[in-house]
Amino acid sequence: MLRQFKIQHRLIGTFLVVSILPILFLGYYSYQLYSESINDKLSKSTYQALTLVNKNLLAELQNYQYLAGSISTNNFVQESLSKGLDHQPINETAKEDAMDAIFRTIFPSHVVNVSIFDANHRLFYELGFETVDNHSLEKAMHEVDANAPYDGLTYVKTIRSFDTVVLGRKIHAIDDSTVPIGYAFIFISGDLFSRNILSSVNLGTGSKLMIMGRDGSVLSANEEGIPLGGPYADPDLFQQIKEHQQKDIHSFSLQVNNAGQQVSYIYNEQIGWYLISMMPFSYINSETSKITVSMTIIMILMAITCIIIISFMSSSIVKPIKKIISFCNQISTGNFSNRIKDDQEDEMGILSYKINMMVDEIEHLMHNQRLDQKRKRELEFQMLQSQINPHFLFNTLNTLRWLAIINHVPVLSNGISSLSELLRSTILDRDEQITIRQEIENLSNYFEIQKIRYADSFQVEYDIDEELLDCLIPKFILQPVAENAIIHGLSEHGKAIEIRIKVQQKNDLICIEIIDNGKGFDTSVVQDPDTAANSKKLSGIGITNVDERIKLYYGESYGLFITSVIGEGTCCKIIIPTHKTP
């Protein structure tokens, strides 16, 4: 049905449907999901911020923990608390010297008091800057016992109503860590947490940051209006945190004090505190209306822009298509003279370029077809010639052979007969591989022809394993080697030589040797292709051709191997795998 409309009209309709309707749908869908998605992202970012704040808090506490550790491991403190305060009087001067030595090593700036108690909760040492009542001390000691073996944190208010966080540690005997001998308390100014760390973090308007103990009491907060030392105003907050902690959920939504809040927390087990953030939904959703208005304006502008772009888009697509259609009509009439003129780099330009290439290829193929027809006629004529010439040649040689027989010239008759058989094997037999039997026959015919030239200058002996006669070898690999044996083996003094042809099997290999007792040569000179003597010692093209053909057929481990001794002769050995005819 859509094919009834022009492409231009289909493009306009499709573009409107594809562009405007999704924008409207996405706008509505985005508006519905905005709150959920922003809450998820803010919860993750808030949790990451809490992680950094927690690291800063722990980094600050390390100095105070180090001070508590120095007190716990001090030799004087260990010795005094281990012996008990009742058994011997304490040397106050030695005690002050020991504490001064500790404080000279480390004394963080926010320390307001230091107290040391024995295992029976009796005071051993107190710095005395800020003191607390017995109830607060018992509370701190109880927190240390509950959090053992880790340090405990407790909020206490000094007698002068100074907000402090007490870092408490149970002191154990060094020689037996299972024996508790006392307590060490570091009183830290509450400003360290509330002003220096928590207040410096701004998570948004109305957001709150708090540190709660394991019992839900507020240790510190970034707002002065939050009561410290007791539970938070809304007890449901800590209860929900404990429930979500069991489910390993670190961010959740909650109505706190009748206001929607995004709550995130981190629990530090070693210190025993909860770092909690609360972000009001009023702040989170404050941007919703702005985004909704912005998206409405954007959708209207995009719809107008799409309508404007459609007109340009349709013309940029339809016009090149019309050019291509017009060009194809010309091609269908057989007119190949014109080409599509489109130099643009878009898909239509590439298509036009490919069509032009196809037309060029068609013209080229048509030209080649005409040349092929002409060449075909020439080849048919040459084939006719090739059918006539060999018959004419063999008939002529046969006539000459009979004339030699009639005139009683057996040498000439044998030579012509050998030449005829050798040519017949060369011209008519197209096989690339022949049997050893056939190769030996060709070699015998070659020797008969050469005997006419060199008279009785050489004699040939054959030592052939008859079981190998039907094995296949590459055609004409023995003739070039035999030629070298005759040409380069004959002595300048006219001494006759003997040539021996051996064909034997060694393991799974065929070894063909052509041995002569001629004058020999220096093989080290032959191996140098740049020496002029090389061409005089061997017919390079034939020997090289034999070795390369064998390697091409069977691999680099096979080939022609030559050994020669001057004055004694030459041995040419051909090594090939056994391959019998099927």
Sequence and secondary structure as in RCSB ss.txt:
>XXXX:A:sequence
MLRQFKIQHRLIGTFLVVSILPILFLGYYSYQLYSESINDKLSKSTYQALTLVNKNLLAELQNYQYLAGSISTNN
FVQESLSKGLDHQPINETAKEDAMDAIFRTIFPSHVVNVSIFDANHRLFYELGFETVDNHSLEKAMHEVDANAPY
DGLTYVKTIRSFDTVVLGRKIHAIDDSTVPIGYAFIFISGDLFSRNILSSVNLGTGSKLMIMGRDGSVLSANEEG
IPLGGPYADPDLFQQIKEHQQKDIHSFSLQVNNAGQQVSYIYNEQIGWYLISMMPFSYINSETSKITVSMTIIMI
LMAITCIIIISFMSSSIVKPIKKIISFCNQISTGNFSNRIKDDQEDEMGILSYKINMMVDEIEHLMHNQRLDQKR
KRELEFQMLQSQINPHFLFNTLNTLRWLAIINHVPVLSNGISSLSELLRSTILDRDEQITIRQEIENLSNYFEIQ
KIRYADSFQVEYDIDEELLDCLIPKFILQPVAENAIIHGLSEHGKAIEIRIKVQQKNDLICIEIIDNGKGFDTSV
VQDPDTAANSKKLSGIGITNVDERIKLYYGESYGLFITSVIGEGTCCKIIIPTHKTP
>XXXX:A:secstr
 GGGS HHHHHHHHHHHHHHHHHHHHHHHHHHHHHHHHHHHHHHHHHHHHHHHHHHHHHHHHHHHHHHHHHHH H
HHHHHHHH TTTS   HHHHHHHHHHHHHH   TTEEEEEEEETTS EEEE  SS   HHHHHHHHHHHHHHTTS
 EEEEEE TT  EEEEEEEEEE SS TTSEEEEEEEEEETHHHIIIIITT   STT EEEEEETTSBEEEESSTT
S SSSB SSTHHHHHHHHHHHTT  EEEEEETTEEEEEEEEEETTTTEEEEEEEEHHHHGGGHHHHHHHHHHHHH
HHHHHHHHHHHHHHHHHHHHHHHHHHHHHHHHTT  S        SHHHHHHHHHHHHHHHHHHHHHHHHHHHHH
HHHHHHHHHHHHHHHHHHHHHHHHHHHHHHHTT HHHHHHHHHHHHHHHHHHT   SEEEHHHHHHHHHHHHHHH
HHHHTTSEEEEEEE GGGTTBEEETTSSHHHHHHHHHTTS TT   EEEEEEEEEETTEEEEEEEE S    HHH
HT TT HHHHHHS HHHHHHHHHHHHHHH TT EEEEEEETTTEEEEEEEEE  B  
